[in-house]
Amino acid sequence: MPETKAAAPLEIYRILPRNNCGKCLLPSCLAFAAAVAAGQKKLCDCPDISPALLAKMAGICRKPVASEIEQAGFVDKLQRRVTALDLAAIAPVIGAVYRDNGLVVNSLGKDFIVDARGNLNSECHLIPWVQIPLLAYITNKTHGEITGSWISFREIKGGIDWQGLFTSRCETPLRKLADANPALLEDLIDLFMGQAIDWYQADIALILHPLPHIPILICYQAPEEDMESALTIFFDRCCGQNLHIKAIFTLCSGLVQMFTKIAERHLFS
Ligand code: SF4
């Protein structure tokens, strides 16, 4: 490994053994990844990375951006909180399953496994938009059951402060995406185990579960003659109890980015 041009923390983290053994004298692999990215550690300070991987990593080095370092530090903080939890006790409370010493948490029909150290594994590609909200969900101080009562984003505690960003990063881009891809929302039902509903007056309304006790309701009205389309995302009343507003925003903006990528790959008919 050429000594270190820094890479992005999550790029580094992905190639680490992720066993948080502490041999690098840091508490976790994520802390180590952040330290390498910040130029405070060298990749070869982890004795468990093979020479082949070190060489491979040299080819993808780039300067980290501040937000990536901050993100890695935040994940590290959440992972420490997970280590203090009784996973078996918390599983039924948050709608997860305790299996093989880990929590199995379903997101959009896919299982994510969180071990006692807060490491996340899945058959899916792990991406930050799910990692941070999922760890925040598990470690949230309060948990409530799904109520079946729907509220707008601004009605969630703290939502008014985030409403502008939520509209510009979540609802507006998703509306434009649905305008450009008329089959998008229906396809989401199949792709992500969504549920179509008919009791909301809209061209299409569907419920998705990005986390077990975080149901969201997407309602879309297609454009008509002089009328612009409309799209609103509602939340079960329990969401504010189960996740901080910032994490709800991160979750939704990440979802919209993922839907955009899927649409760009022309998966929708
Ligand atoms: S030595 Fe390597 S595997 Fe162990 S905690 Fe540090 S980075 Fe992770």
Residues whose N, C-alpha, C, O or C-beta is under 5 A from the ligand:
A	BS01	SF4	L16 P17 R18 N19 N20 C21 G22 K23 C24 L26 S28 C29 F32 D45 C46 P47 D48
